[in-house]
Amino acid sequence: MFLFLFTIINLVFLTLFLIFQSPNQLPPSSSPTTNIIKDCSTKNDILAIEYITLNPDPPIRGHALNIKAAGNLSETVDQGSYVDVLVRLGLVQLYKGKLDLCKEVEQNFNLKCPLKKGIHKIDSDVDVPKEIPMGKYTVDAQAYTKDGHRIACLKAETVFKL
Ligand SMILES: *[C@@H]1O[C@H](CO)[C@@H](O)[C@H](O)[C@H]1NC(C)=O
């Protein structure tokens, strides 16, 4: 039903789950971190985000979106982890809920928990459907482990135009 919603949530997920295992070093980021996603994590969070880049930035309806991100997990992330997500279109709340982090990762990105500690990066393309209603979207997402240790905090804000 709210297909566009899942695209937005996926976007946030992609940035939260730094999927592909990479060797010891963080790759340099070619372009600056996007302005539309703010990292509201602190030093105490499990995930230290190095960069998030989008192309095109901001995303455009009906166009593929490339997302590159890298970060460092200080602990393994396993079953029972969850994400509190709040999505608004303008002032209207479109979605508020708790999503199973491992389940989402497995369904959307063909990955399996546990996500090991260390450096992870993603380089992924998603389709942004042209059916997404125009307007200003804001997404607040906070991820936690089963025992309530925060993994990351992200806030995204973007406007989809004609
Ligand atoms: C990743 O984080 C760990 C501590 O959690 C740290 O020891 C390590 O140096 C970090 N790696 C990089 C490349 O920043």
The ligand as a MOL file (V3000), in Angstrom:
LIG
                    3D

  0  0  0     0  0            999 V3000
M  V30 BEGIN CTAB
M  V30 COUNTS 14 14 0 0 0
M  V30 BEGIN ATOM
M  V30 1 C 36.7820 0.5670 14.7260 0
M  V30 2 O 36.3790 0.6510 16.0750 0
M  V30 3 C 37.2570 0.0090 16.9840 0
M  V30 4 C 36.6980 0.1800 18.3850 0
M  V30 5 O 35.3730 -0.1350 18.4330 0
M  V30 6 C 38.6290 0.6270 16.9100 0
M  V30 7 O 39.5020 -0.0790 17.7610 0
M  V30 8 C 39.1270 0.5820 15.4920 0
M  V30 9 O 40.3650 1.2800 15.4080 0
M  V30 10 C 38.1340 1.2400 14.5590 0
M  V30 11 N 38.6170 1.1390 13.1940 0
M  V30 12 C 38.7340 2.2200 12.3870 0
M  V30 13 C 39.3130 1.9800 11.0410 0
M  V30 14 O 38.4060 3.3190 12.7470 0
M  V30 END ATOM
M  V30 BEGIN BOND
M  V30 1 1 1 2
M  V30 2 1 1 10
M  V30 3 1 2 3
M  V30 4 1 3 4
M  V30 5 1 3 6
M  V30 6 1 4 5
M  V30 7 1 6 7
M  V30 8 1 6 8
M  V30 9 1 8 9
M  V30 10 1 8 10
M  V30 11 1 10 11
M  V30 12 1 11 12
M  V30 13 1 12 13
M  V30 14 2 12 14
M  V30 END BOND
M  V30 END CTAB
M  END
